[in-house]
Amino acid sequence: MSGLHVTEVGVRFGGLVALDDVSVDVPPGSVVGVIGPNGAGKTTLFNVVCGFVRPTTGTLRWDDRPFRPRPDRLAAAGIARTLQGLGLFAGLTVLENVMVGAPARAGFASALFGLPASDRDERELRAAARAALDDLGIGPEAAELPGALPYAVQKKVALARALVSRPRLLLLDEPAGGLGADEVDELAALIRGLPERSGCAVMLVEHHMDLVMAVCDSIVVLDFGKRIAAGTPAEVRDDPAVTEAYLGVAS
Ligand SMILES: Nc1ncnc2c1ncn2[C@@H]1O[C@H](COP(=O)(O)OP(=O)(O)OP(=O)(O)O)[C@@H](O)[C@H]1O
């Protein structure tokens, strides 16, 4: 059972149950959406997978092994994430921002003696960052500062930074936020293409329903911390429990 498996996870913040017995599977090469009304527990689930929040109950498996995620070891585990905002460094160029996303390659000896990474490491890193930018069609912007670029381009820079480590799982937290309709279409094509191009699976937390319906193989719906539905986009769309959660009415 490779891929990511979140099984019966519970999270409590004091008296508040943010997640209650939630299970989600992200098979290799799939796009899985997590949706639900405000406060449903989507970000908490995301933070569990990233290691920012320790679950009170339940288990995680990644790559056929028990998984105790740590934020500082995610890239090494083959997992990358984008943030709800951009999280770009204003004083670094686009290329440098993307280079920051690559896992450190300095060898043991360099680390031990506090030596800088070799020129070769630096060259490889630069080439990988350029390739990630080219892949997303923003190679020409490599030398710009992010603040000088349109928001949609900055979002691509953040995505390139996540992809430069060649993850096998990409966690996207509301990637459509702040984008216009055409840009969301472009994002949809890009997400859809990730498993084919790089074999990368995607876990997507998103409010933008058209995007979720267009790109996901399967969707998990949370409400008040519980998983209330799961299935293909069509199954989830037709599920009365989902309509009720979103509209607050029984259909
Ligand atoms: N660190 C925390 N401490 C206490 N309560 C928290 C914490 N983080 C989240 N919560 C609570 O847990 C519940 C789930 O929040 P979460 O942010 O995961 O929901 P969400 O589905 O991502 O919501 P939104 O769509 O508004 O981002 C909410 O009631 C929230 O107030």
The ligand as an SDF file (V2000), in Angstrom:
LIG
                    3D

 31 33  0  0  0  0  0  0  0  0999 V2000
   -4.2060   25.7460   16.9160 N   0  0  0  0  0  0  0  0  0  0  0  0
   -5.4940   25.6870   17.1870 C   0  0  0  0  0  0  0  0  0  0  0  0
   -5.9440   25.8470   18.4580 N   0  0  0  0  0  0  0  0  0  0  0  0
   -7.2650   25.7740   18.7480 C   0  0  0  0  0  0  0  0  0  0  0  0
   -8.2310   25.5340   17.8410 N   0  0  0  0  0  0  0  0  0  0  0  0
   -7.8490   25.3790   16.5650 C   0  0  0  0  0  0  0  0  0  0  0  0
   -6.4750   25.4410   16.1620 C   0  0  0  0  0  0  0  0  0  0  0  0
   -6.3990   25.2420   14.8210 N   0  0  0  0  0  0  0  0  0  0  0  0
   -7.6730   25.0540   14.4010 C   0  0  0  0  0  0  0  0  0  0  0  0
   -8.5410   25.1370   15.4330 N   0  0  0  0  0  0  0  0  0  0  0  0
   -9.9840   24.9270   15.3660 C   0  0  0  0  0  0  0  0  0  0  0  0
  -10.1890   23.6640   14.7850 O   0  0  0  0  0  0  0  0  0  0  0  0
  -11.3240   23.6930   13.9140 C   0  0  0  0  0  0  0  0  0  0  0  0
  -10.8900   23.2860   12.5130 C   0  0  0  0  0  0  0  0  0  0  0  0
  -10.1010   24.3440   11.9710 O   0  0  0  0  0  0  0  0  0  0  0  0
   -9.3920   24.2610   10.5500 P   0  0  0  0  0  0  0  0  0  0  0  0
   -8.5910   25.5230   10.4000 O   0  0  0  0  0  0  0  0  0  0  0  0
   -8.6790   22.9760   10.4230 O   0  0  0  0  0  0  0  0  0  0  0  0
  -10.6490   24.2820    9.5720 O   0  0  0  0  0  0  0  0  0  0  0  0
  -10.6750   24.5410    7.9920 P   0  0  0  0  0  0  0  0  0  0  0  0
  -11.6090   23.5330    7.4250 O   0  0  0  0  0  0  0  0  0  0  0  0
   -9.3050   24.5790    7.4530 O   0  0  0  0  0  0  0  0  0  0  0  0
  -11.3400   25.9830    7.9250 O   0  0  0  0  0  0  0  0  0  0  0  0
  -11.1630   27.1520    6.7960 P   0  0  0  0  0  0  0  0  0  0  0  0
  -11.8260   26.6470    5.5720 O   0  0  0  0  0  0  0  0  0  0  0  0
  -11.9060   28.2940    7.4170 O   0  0  0  0  0  0  0  0  0  0  0  0
   -9.6890   27.3970    6.6390 O   0  0  0  0  0  0  0  0  0  0  0  0
  -11.8990   25.0940   13.9880 C   0  0  0  0  0  0  0  0  0  0  0  0
  -12.9410   25.1070   14.9300 O   0  0  0  0  0  0  0  0  0  0  0  0
  -10.7130   25.9190   14.4660 C   0  0  0  0  0  0  0  0  0  0  0  0
  -11.1570   27.0640   15.1760 O   0  0  0  0  0  0  0  0  0  0  0  0
  1  2  1  0
  2  3  1  0
  2  7  2  0
  3  4  2  0
  4  5  1  0
  5  6  2  0
  6  7  1  0
  6 10  1  0
  7  8  1  0
  8  9  2  0
  9 10  1  0
 10 11  1  0
 11 12  1  0
 11 30  1  0
 12 13  1  0
 13 14  1  0
 13 28  1  0
 14 15  1  0
 15 16  1  0
 16 17  2  0
 16 18  1  0
 16 19  1  0
 19 20  1  0
 20 21  2  0
 20 22  1  0
 20 23  1  0
 23 24  1  0
 24 25  2  0
 24 26  1  0
 24 27  1  0
 28 29  1  0
 28 30  1  0
 30 31  1  0
M  END
$$$$
